[in-house]
Amino acid sequence: MTPAVCWTIAAIPGIVQSRAAAGKRVHLVDMYRALTLSDLADGVHRTPRATAR
């Protein structure tokens, strides 16, 4: 991952937390831990099997 991608990923929890603190209905789902490369049809999009989980 590039430094920009790492920075963006690291910033997401804080962004979600600030929106939630402002009363917005938001959820953060860590898809990095939920999926493996075999769950991705083209390296980006989920396979039907991964979506069904």
DSSP file (Angstrom, degrees, kcal/mol; ACC not computed):
  #  RESIDUE AA STRUCTURE BP1 BP2  ACC     N-H-->O    O-->H-N    N-H-->O    O-->H-N    TCO  KAPPA ALPHA  PHI   PSI    X-CA   Y-CA   Z-CA
    1    1 A M              0   0    0      0, 0.0     0, 0.0     0, 0.0     0, 0.0   0.000 360.0 360.0 360.0 146.4    0.0    0.0    0.0
    2    2 A T     >  -     0   0    0      1,-0.1     4,-2.4     4,-0.0     5,-0.2  -0.399 360.0-108.9 -78.4 161.3    1.1    3.5   -0.7
    3    3 A P  H  > S+     0   0    0      0, 0.0     4,-2.5     0, 0.0     5,-0.2   0.865 120.5  54.8 -57.9 -35.4    1.6    6.0    2.1
    4    4 A A  H  > S+     0   0    0      2,-0.2     4,-2.2     1,-0.2     5,-0.1   0.899 108.7  47.1 -66.2 -39.7   -1.5    7.9    1.0
    5    5 A V  H  > S+     0   0    0      2,-0.2     4,-2.7     1,-0.2     5,-0.2   0.931 112.6  49.4 -66.5 -45.0   -3.6    4.7    1.2
    6    6 A C  H  X S+     0   0    0     -4,-2.4     4,-2.3     1,-0.2    -2,-0.2   0.905 111.8  49.0 -60.1 -42.6   -2.2    3.9    4.6
    7    7 A W  H  X S+     0   0    0     -4,-2.5     4,-1.6     2,-0.2    -1,-0.2   0.915 112.1  48.5 -63.6 -43.3   -3.0    7.5    5.8
    8    8 A T  H  X S+     0   0    0     -4,-2.2     4,-1.2     2,-0.2    -2,-0.2   0.932 111.9  48.1 -63.0 -47.3   -6.5    7.3    4.4
    9    9 A I  H  < S+     0   0    0     -4,-2.7     3,-0.4     1,-0.2    -1,-0.2   0.903 111.8  50.4 -60.9 -41.7   -7.2    3.9    6.0
   10   10 A A  H  < S+     0   0    0     -4,-2.3     4,-0.4    -5,-0.2    -1,-0.2   0.806 109.3  52.3 -66.9 -29.3   -5.9    5.2    9.4
   11   11 A A  H  X S+     0   0    0     -4,-1.6     4,-1.9    -3,-0.2     3,-0.3   0.725  89.6  79.7 -79.6 -22.2   -8.0    8.3    9.2
   12   12 A I  H  X S+     0   0    0     -4,-1.2     4,-2.7    -3,-0.4     5,-0.3   0.894  87.5  53.0 -59.4 -47.3  -11.3    6.5    8.6
   13   13 A P  H  > S+     0   0    0      0, 0.0     4,-2.6     0, 0.0    -1,-0.2   0.902 111.0  48.2 -57.6 -39.6  -12.1    5.4   12.2
   14   14 A G  H  > S+     0   0    0     -4,-0.4     4,-2.4    -3,-0.3    -2,-0.2   0.879 111.0  50.4 -66.3 -38.1  -11.6    9.0   13.4
   15   15 A I  H  X S+     0   0    0     -4,-1.9     4,-2.1     2,-0.2    -1,-0.2   0.931 112.4  46.6 -64.9 -45.8  -13.9   10.3   10.7
   16   16 A V  H  X S+     0   0    0     -4,-2.7     4,-2.6     1,-0.2    -2,-0.2   0.925 112.4  50.9 -62.4 -44.3  -16.6    7.8   11.6
   17   17 A Q  H  X S+     0   0    0     -4,-2.6     4,-2.4    -5,-0.3    -2,-0.2   0.896 109.7  49.6 -61.6 -41.1  -16.2    8.6   15.3
   18   18 A S  H  X S+     0   0    0     -4,-2.4     4,-1.1     2,-0.2    -1,-0.2   0.882 111.5  48.8 -67.5 -36.8  -16.6   12.3   14.7
   19   19 A R  H  <>S+     0   0    0     -4,-2.1     5,-2.4     2,-0.2     3,-0.3   0.917 112.0  48.9 -66.9 -42.0  -19.7   11.8   12.6
   20   20 A A  H ><5S+     0   0    0     -4,-2.6     3,-1.8     1,-0.2    -2,-0.2   0.898 108.3  53.7 -63.8 -40.1  -21.2    9.5   15.2
   21   21 A A  H 3<5S+     0   0    0     -4,-2.4    -1,-0.2     1,-0.3    -2,-0.2   0.778 103.9  57.4 -64.4 -25.9  -20.4   12.1   18.0
   22   22 A A  T 3<5S-     0   0    0     -4,-1.1    -1,-0.3    -3,-0.3    -2,-0.2   0.374 127.5-100.6 -85.3   4.4  -22.3   14.6   15.9
   23   23 A G  T < 5S+     0   0    0     -3,-1.8    -3,-0.2     1,-0.3     2,-0.2   0.515  76.0 141.4  92.2   5.1  -25.4   12.4   16.0
   24   24 A K      < -     0   0    0     -5,-2.4     2,-1.0    -6,-0.2    -1,-0.3  -0.540  56.4-120.8 -79.6 147.4  -25.0   10.9   12.5
   25   25 A R        +     0   0    0     -2,-0.2     2,-0.3     2,-0.0    -5,-0.1  -0.778  54.3 148.2 -89.2 101.1  -25.9    7.2   12.1
   26   26 A V        -     0   0    0     -2,-1.0     2,-0.3   -10,-0.1    -3,-0.0  -0.946  28.3-164.6-133.9 153.8  -22.7    5.7   10.8
   27   27 A H        -     0   0    0     -2,-0.3     2,-0.5     2,-0.0    -2,-0.0  -0.989  11.7-145.2-136.8 145.4  -21.0    2.3   11.1
   28   28 A L        -     0   0    0     -2,-0.3     2,-0.5     2,-0.0    -2,-0.0  -0.961  14.1-171.6-112.4 122.3  -17.4    1.2   10.4
   29   29 A V        -     0   0    0     -2,-0.5     2,-1.6     3,-0.0     3,-0.1  -0.964  19.8-140.7-115.3 119.9  -17.0   -2.3    9.0
   30   30 A D    >>  +     0   0    0     -2,-0.5     4,-0.8     1,-0.2     3,-0.6  -0.612  27.6 171.5 -81.3  87.9  -13.4   -3.5    8.8
   31   31 A M  H 3>  +     0   0    0     -2,-1.6     4,-2.0     1,-0.2    -1,-0.2   0.720  68.9  72.0 -72.2 -20.9  -13.6   -5.3    5.5
   32   32 A Y  H 34 S+     0   0    0      1,-0.2    -1,-0.2     2,-0.2    -2,-0.1   0.893 106.1  37.2 -61.0 -38.5   -9.8   -5.8    5.5
   33   33 A R  H <4 S+     0   0    0     -3,-0.6    -1,-0.2     1,-0.2    -2,-0.2   0.677 115.6  55.5 -85.1 -18.7  -10.1   -8.4    8.3
   34   34 A A  H  < S+     0   0    0     -4,-0.8     2,-0.3    -5,-0.0    -2,-0.2   0.766 107.2  46.1 -86.6 -26.8  -13.4   -9.8    6.9
   35   35 A L     <  -     0   0    0     -4,-2.0     2,-0.3     3,-0.0    11,-0.0  -0.823  60.5-157.8-120.0 154.8  -12.2  -10.7    3.4
   36   36 A T    >   -     0   0    0     -2,-0.3     3,-1.7     1,-0.0     4,-0.3  -0.728  43.1 -96.7-116.3 173.3   -9.2  -12.5    1.8
   37   37 A L  G >  S+     0   0    0      1,-0.3     3,-1.5    -2,-0.3     6,-0.3   0.818 123.6  62.8 -61.1 -29.2   -8.0  -12.1   -1.8
   38   38 A S  G 3  S+     0   0    0      1,-0.3    -1,-0.3     5,-0.0    12,-0.1   0.681  96.2  60.3 -70.6 -14.7   -9.9  -15.3   -2.6
   39   39 A D  G <  S+     0   0    0     -3,-1.7     8,-2.5    10,-0.1     2,-0.6   0.492  92.3  81.2 -85.0  -4.6  -13.1  -13.4   -1.7
   40   40 A L  B <   -A   46   0A   0     -3,-1.5     6,-0.3    -4,-0.3     3,-0.1  -0.907  64.4-158.7-110.6 121.1  -12.4  -10.8   -4.4
   41   41 A A  S    S+     0   0    0      4,-2.6    -1,-0.1    -2,-0.6     5,-0.1   0.880  94.9   9.3 -63.7 -40.3  -13.3  -11.7   -8.0
   42   42 A D  S    S-     0   0    0      3,-0.7    -1,-0.2     5,-0.0     4,-0.1   0.145 116.4 -87.9-128.5  17.8  -10.9   -9.2   -9.6
   43   43 A G  S    S+     0   0    0      2,-0.3     3,-0.1    -6,-0.3    -2,-0.1   0.330 124.2  43.9  89.9  -7.4   -8.9   -8.0   -6.6
   44   44 A V  S    S+     0   0    0      1,-0.3     2,-0.3    -7,-0.0    -1,-0.1   0.603  99.2  62.5-130.5 -49.2  -11.4   -5.3   -5.8
   45   45 A H  S    S-     0   0    0      1,-0.1    -4,-2.6    -5,-0.0    -3,-0.7  -0.671  81.4-112.2 -95.9 139.8  -15.0   -6.6   -6.1
   46   46 A R  B     -A   40   0A   0     -2,-0.3    -6,-0.3    -6,-0.3    -1,-0.1  -0.293  27.0-121.1 -66.1 148.7  -16.5   -9.3   -3.9
   47   47 A T     >  -     0   0    0     -8,-2.5     4,-2.3     1,-0.1     5,-0.2  -0.446  31.1-105.6 -77.8 162.0  -17.4  -12.7   -5.3
   48   48 A P  H  > S+     0   0    0      0, 0.0     4,-2.0     0, 0.0     5,-0.1   0.881 123.2  54.2 -56.6 -37.5  -21.0  -13.9   -5.0
   49   49 A R  H  > S+     0   0    0      1,-0.2     4,-0.9     2,-0.2   -10,-0.1   0.910 108.7  47.4 -63.2 -42.6  -19.9  -16.3   -2.3
   50   50 A A  H  4 S+     0   0    0    -11,-0.2     3,-0.4     1,-0.2    -1,-0.2   0.877 111.4  51.3 -67.0 -37.2  -18.2  -13.5   -0.3
   51   51 A T  H  < S+     0   0    0     -4,-2.3    -1,-0.2     1,-0.2    -2,-0.2   0.869 104.6  57.3 -66.5 -36.4  -21.3  -11.3   -0.6
   52   52 A A  H  <        0   0    0     -4,-2.0    -1,-0.2     1,-0.3    -2,-0.2   0.744 360.0 360.0 -68.8 -23.0  -23.5  -14.2    0.6
   53   53 A R     <        0   0    0     -4,-0.9    -1,-0.3    -3,-0.4    -2,-0.2   0.528 360.0 360.0 -68.1 360.0  -21.6  -14.4    3.9
